[in-house]
Every structure is written in C-alpha cells, then in structure tokens.
Amino acid sequence: MKHICFGVLLAVCAAVAAADCRPQGRTTFATGLEALARGDLSVAAARFADLVRAQPDCPEARNNLAVVEAEQGRLNEAVAELRVAMRLRPDYERARFNLQRVEALLAGQAQAAPPLARSALALSPTVTPERDVVATVTPPPPPAPATPDQAVAAGIAALEPLGATACILDPARRRVCLYNLTAQGVILCGCYWFSGSHVATWPHWLVAGDTGGRRIRLLDEDGHRRLKVVPERANVAGDVVRLRQNDFDSLSEGLRPWRTACVLADSVAELEPAMLAAVRDALQTWRSAWEQRRLEDYVVNYSQTFVPQSDPDFAHWRARKQRLFASAGSITVEIVSPSIFFTDNGATVIMLFDQRYRSDTTTRHDVKALRWQREAGAWRITAETVLRPNPPQ
C-alpha cells in the first residue's frame, strides 16, 4: 500500500510503514485543521474523530485528534489517542512530544491544582509540510504518586485488585475505552473506535464473560448475555459492536473474564468522596449482618423492589435466608477486591467482587454483582447476582 502524508503533516513519510494514511482523508483533515485554526474546537474534534474512525491505523489522525481533545480539557482521551499513535508508529516524535506534555499536565492535576493553574495549553497549528499540529505546554513539577482511588474516568469509583481493568462504553462517540489499575493509580490504556454496531438497547452496566477466540461476550447485572464485541468481519447476529481486528485484539488482551466491568458513558457521574465512603459502609454493614446472622439487620439492606435471582419472590427469598441463618452455625463472608461503579448519573451503584463464604455446612466461592440504589436516604440492594460460581483461582 502506498502511504500518503496529509498536507500539514510530516514531509518524510517513508517511516510510516505500519500506518494506513490514505489520501481519501485529505479533505476531512484539512477541514479539521481549518476549524482548529479559527478556534472551533467542536468542529475540529468531529472532523478528526471522523478521520480516526475512517482510518484508525493512521497515527497522524490520532495525534491531531489528541491535540483538540487536550485543548478541550479531555486530557485522558488525548493520552489514549497518543498512545495508540505511538504504538502504530514508534518513531513518531511529534506524538511522543505531545504525549509527554499531556501526561505532565495530568500529573499536575494529581496534585489537586486547578486544571490549568500550572500551565496553559497553547496549540500552535502550522500549514507548512514540515510540521503537524502540536500542543506546547510547560511541564509542571514532578507529581506525588496517584492513589488507586483517583479514578481517571467518571463512573469508575474504585477498581481492584492491582491489574484490574474496566471499560467505558461510549455509543455517542462510537468507542470503548479501557482503564487499568497500576501502582501509580488508574490509567487509561487506550480507546477503540467502533467500525460498526447494532444494539437495540444499551445496558448501563455489563461485565466481560467469555473473552477467548472470535468474540467477547458481555453480560448484564442479571447474568444474561446482552452484547457481543467482535472483529469487523465476523459473521455474528444480535446485539453486536464491531471493532477493527487490531483494536479487537488489543481490547481482548486487556479484558479479564468475569472481572472487567463496562459502564455506559452517558449514565456515569462525577464522584464525590463521601458517596464512595457511604457505599463502602453499606457493603460492610450488609456483610457484618450476614456473618452475625442478624436476619432483620440483613434484610433491611434490601429494597422492597428487590427481585431474587433464584427465588420466585421476596417472601420466598426471605424465608430461605431465615432457614439458612438458623442452620448454618458460624458464618464467615469475605469480600475480595470490590470494584465499584456509579451509573444512572450517580443514582445507582454496581459492585463487582469475589465472595468467599464459609459456614459449618457450606463453602462457596462466587463472582458476585450487587446493584444498590438510593432509597429514603440509604443505599439499598435492588439486584444480587452470582455471575460465576467457583471461578478458577
């Protein structure tokens, strides 16, 4: 394939061996650059996003989309695009330069400084063939290490354990972004653009089930298969999201079966620390009442709208719990690695965790999801689902 440099990008294109920058994108690129020059960031973002969707393997398109996103204050999204650009073309010095500057801004924000107090983004577009668009910023002083609870995406309140991943599904922007918990905190690994999709209804929350082979199955909080992610040429029907093959492979490598949750972008909310503390307290209150076999204190954690997974109704569920509490003897409930997600604009919380249950008669290990909603000033469980019993260790 012959590779083309768009008008204002690098003049030397011989090094772009892995990229796919086709000449059909020249007009779109030029329109985006003109919008950026006159300060119309929404149009510039739309044009460069169009170009990335059309040519996801073109690193220059991703670099320039990142510049616009950084100017709009969407620094995490900019970092994701720049990392993909660098993966597509490791010798892309302009993208490397931009990535260093935007990561420096993010590091400055981790010190609780106002977003632009330490330095301002100053875009310097040029129309000469020797240079492409560049974000020039003065890096802030070295930051303090981030903590795991400093989630970089709205909706991801807590992510555990180390190495855990989570997704934000964004149908409006036609992409899915993957986040990972590292020793430095929650980072954005990359964003992957839909090459196509057919989804009747988007669930607000999903968890990765089987991720091997030719498809990724996503289950809803009731354990039902609700969505498939597949390579663009896969012959699959139903609710499906299609990704380019290389994007599908990258996303598949990052997902953890039965542990990676995906939250819908338009349902998330910015997190207040008090909200996370309150739902953590609610989880511990629920666990403690269960261990101490205090039936009334246990049941009060559940909403009257709660529909049990295995019992026909609330009354039958309560009666079964009463019998279990009476016959179990001692009970120990261990909640391991709870990841917490806020959806429905903050009105709903999803918790995903490993649950290890031991009594005098039974030992169980389950992957469980709890859905909590705010009722009369308290968090109540509205759904409880065993997603996978006895998961592999």
N, C-alpha and C positions, 0 to 999 in steps of 0.2 A: 504494500500500500504506500502511495506517495503521501507524505505528511506536509501540511501547509502551515505556515505561520500567519496568523491574522495580522492586520495592518499595523497595530502598535505594539505587537509582542516582539520577542527576541528575534533579531535578524538571523542568527545562526540556528538553523533548525535541524541540522544533521544529528544532533544528540537526542532528538525526540524519538528514539527508536520504539519505545513502549507506548507512546501516546497515540491517540486517534483523533487528530485535529483536522477535520475535513473542511474543505472550502465552502460547503453549504452554510456554515455558521458565520461567515464574514459579516453579512448584513445584521444579524442579531447582535454580534459582538459590537459592531460599530454603533448600533442604536443604544446599547447599554453604556458604552463609553461616552456618547454624547449626553445621555441623561445624567451620568455621573458628573460630567464637566459643568452642567448647569445646576447641579445640586438636587436633582430629582431622584432621591435615593430609592423610592418605591419602584419607579420605572426601571432604574438601573438594576435593582435586585431581581425584578421579574424577568428582565431580558437575560441576565447572566444565569439565572436559575433555569430558564428555558434552554439555554445553551448546554448547561450541565446535563439536563435530562436528555437532550438530543445526542450529546457526545460525552458520556460520563468518563471516558478514558482520556479526555483532553485536559492536561494539567493546567494550562493557561486559563481555561474557562473557570476551573475551580479556584485558581488563585484570585482572579478578578471578582468572583462572587464573594470570596472571603474578604476582600477589601471593602466591598459595600456592606457586608454584614458587620464588620468591625466598626465602620463609620456609624452604623445604626445602633451600636452598643451590644450586638449579639456576638460577644467575643467567643463563647463556647462553640457556636456554629462556625465561626470563622476558623477556629483552630481545627475543627473536624475537616473542613474543606482543604485546608493547607496540608494537613497530614496525608490526606488522600493524594493531593498533588505531588507531595514528596515521594509517596510510595510508587506513583506512576512514573515519576522521573526523579530519581535520587540526586541527580546533579543540577536540579533546578534551584539556582542560588537565590533568585528573587523570592520564590516561595519560602525558602529557608530563612531569608532575612525577615519576611513578613511574619513567619511563624514565631521566630524569636521575639519580635516586638509584641505580638498579641499575647503570647504566653507571659511576657513580662508584665503586661497590663493586668492579666488575670491574677498573677501572683501579687501585684499591688493591691488588688481588691480583697485578697485573702487577709490583708492586714486591717480590714474594716475601714479603709479610706474611702471617701466618696468616689464614685466610679471614674471621674475624670479629674480628680484633685491633684494627682501626682503628675500627670502628663496628658496632653490632648492629642487625639488622633488628627493628623493633618494629611489628607490624601493629596498626592502630587501626580495627577494624571498627565501624561505626555503623549503627543501624537507622532513622535519620531519612531522609526522602526527599531531603534536600538534598545528601547526600554519599554516595559509594560507598566501598568498601574502599580503604585507602591504606597503602602501606608508607612509614614515616617513618624516615629514616636521616640521619646526619650525614655529608656527603661527606668523603672523605679528601683529603689534599693532592694537587696535580697530579702525575700519574704520569710515570715515564720512558717513552719510546716503546717499544712492544712490538716484538719482533723476529719475522721471519717464521716461525721455528721454534716460537714459542709458540702452537701449535695449540690452539684452544679446544674441540676435540672429541676424545674418546678415539678412537684408531684412525687419526686423520689425523696422521701423524708429520711430513710435510713436504709443502708444496704450492707448486708452481712452474708457470709464471712469475708475475709480478705480474698480477693479474686472474684467475688460475686459480680454478676452483670445484671443490667436492667435496660429496658428499651423504652423510648418514647415514640409511639406511632403517630405520625402527623399526616392524616389524609389530605388536609388542605394544601400542604406543601409537597405532598406525594413523596414522603420519605420516612425512613425509620432510622433513629439514632441510637447507638449502643453506648452505654456507660459501664465503667468498670471501677471497682473499689481497689485502690492501691495503697501502699504505705503512706503516700502523700495525700490521700483523700479520694473522692470520687472524680474521675476524669472522663472526658468524652473521647471514646475510641474512634468513632467515625460515623458518618451519616451515609445512607444508601438510598438512592432515588428509585422510585417505582418506575419500571418500564411499562407497567400496565396493572390494572386492578379491577376486580369485580366483587364488590362487597355489598350485600343487601343492607345490613345494619352493622355499624361498627360498635363492638362492645367497648365499655370504658376500661376494662381491665382483662388481661389474658396472661397465661403462663405457658412457657415452652414445654411441650411434651416430648414426643419423639423428634429428634433433630438429625438423624442419620440419613444418608443417601440422597434422594432426589427431592425431598420436601421437608419443611419444618411445620409441624403441627402445633397450633396454639389453642389452648383450652380456656374456657371461661371459668369463672369462680365456682360454678356448679359442676365442673369437671367435664363439661360437654365440649366436643370438638367444634370450634367455631370459625377457625380461619386457617388457611394454609399459605405458607410463603414458598414459592417455587422459582426455579430459573425461568427466564422468559420463554423458552421454547418448550417447556414441559406441557404435556397434554393432560391437564387436570381441570376438572369442573368444580362448581360450587363457589363458596366464598374464597377468593384467592387473591394474593398480592404477588406480582411478578417482579423479579429483580434481574439485572444483567448477571450473567454467570459468575463473573469475578466478584461482584458485590454479594451474590448469594453465598459464594464460598467463604468470603470474609465474615459475613454475618453468622453463618453456621459455625465457624470456628470459635466465635466469641460467646455463643449461647451455651447455657448449662441446663441440660434436661431437668425439668421439674424444679428448677431454682430461678431461672431468668423470667422475671415478670415484664410485661409490656403494658404501659399506660397510655391511654389516648390523649393526645396533646390538648385538645380543646376542652378536656374535663379536669385538667390539673389546676392547682392553685399554689401561689407562693406560700411557703410555710412559715408560720410563727413558732419560735421555740417552745412557747407554752403549749401549743397544740400537740407537738410531739411528746412532751412530758406527760400530758394528760392521757394520751392513748397508751403510752408505755405503762402508766399507773393502772389503767383499766385492764391491760393484759395481765399484770401481776396480781391484781385483785381477783380476776377470774381464775387464774392458776392456783392461788392460795386457797380459795373456797373449795376448789375441786380436791386439792390434796387433803384438806381438813374435813372433807365430806360434809360440809355445811350446805345442805341442799338448797335452802331458801336463799342464802347468800350467793350460791352458784347460779340459780335460775334467774335471779334478778338482773344478771348481766345480759340476759337475752331479751330482745324486743318481742312484744306480743305479735309482731308480724313475722317472726322467725319461722321459717319452713325447714324442718329437719331433712337431712339428706336421705336417711334410711327409714324413718318412721312416717306413718301416714299423716300425723298432725302433731301439734304442740302437746296435747294432752297425753298421747301415747309416748312421746319422747320423754316427757317429764316423769311418767310412771316408770319407764325403763331405767332412767337415771336413779330414781329412788331405790329401785331394787339393786342396782349395781353398787350404790353407795353403802347399802346395808350389808352386802355380801363380800365386798372387796377386801375388807380388812385394811391394812395400811396401803396408802396410795402415794406414789411419787410421780410428778409430772415435770419433765424437763423440757423447757423451750429453748431450742438451739438455733442460733443465727436468724433472728427475726428481721426480715426486710419489711419496710413499712412504706406504703404509697397512699397519697391523698388524691382522690378523684372527685368528680361531680363538683368541681370548683371548691373543694375543701369540705364538702358535706359528708363525704364517705371516706373511710379508711380501709385499705386492704392490707392484711398482714399475711406474710408467707414465711413458714418456718418448718424446721424439723421438730417433731414432737415425739419424745420418748416417754412412754407410760409404763409404769410398773405397779403391780398390786400383788397381794398374796396369791392371786389366782391367774393373773394375766401379765404378759409382757408384750408391748407393741412398739413399733417404730413407724411413724407415718410422716409424709409430707402433707401439711395442712394449710388451708387458707381460711382466714376469718374476715368477714366483712362487718365493719362497725359503722353505725350511723348515729348522729347526734339526736337524742330524744330527751326533752324536758331537762336540758342542762347536763345530761350524762351520755356517755358513749355506750350504745347497746349493740349486741351482736345480732345481725339480721340474716347472716348466712354462715354456715360452718361446713367445710368440705374437706374430706380426705381425698387429696388429689392422687396420691400413690401410697398404698400400704407397703411396708417392708422394702423401702428403696435400697439399692446396693450401697454398701459402705464405701 
